[in-house]
Amino acid sequence: MTPRQKSRGDEDASGEVDRYRRAAEDSLQQLDWAIGYLHGTGKTDIATALAKNRSFIRQRLMDRPQEPLPTQKTDQT
C-alpha cells in the first residue's frame, strides 16, 4: 500500500466517523424534541427518564459536556 493510498484510507475512515457523529447528534436533537413534547403534554416522568438517558449518551458515549435537561429550561415544573 502506498502512502497516498494509506492517506486516502484514513480520510475515508475520518469521513465515516464524521457521518456517524452527525447521525448521533441528529438523533439526540430528535430525542430533545420528544422530551420537550412529552414534558409539554404533562408526561414529565417519561420526559425525565429520557432526559437522563440523553445525558448519559452525550457524556459517556460521545464525550460531550452535559447540557441542561430540556425539562430544566421551562418554567412549567
Stockholm file with secondary structure:
# STOCKHOLM 1.0

chainA/1-77         MTPRQKSRGDEDASGEVDRYRRAAEDSLQQLDWAIGYLHGTGKTDIATALAKNRSFIRQRLMDRPQEPLPTQKTDQT
#=GR chainA/1-77 SS CCHHHHHHHHHHHHHHHHHHHHHHHHHHHHHHHHHHHHHHTTCHHHHHHHHHHHHHIIIIISCCCCCCCGGGSSSCC
#=GC SS_cons        CCHHHHHHHHHHHHHHHHHHHHHHHHHHHHHHHHHHHHHHTTCHHHHHHHHHHHHHIIIIISCCCCCCCGGGSSSCC
//
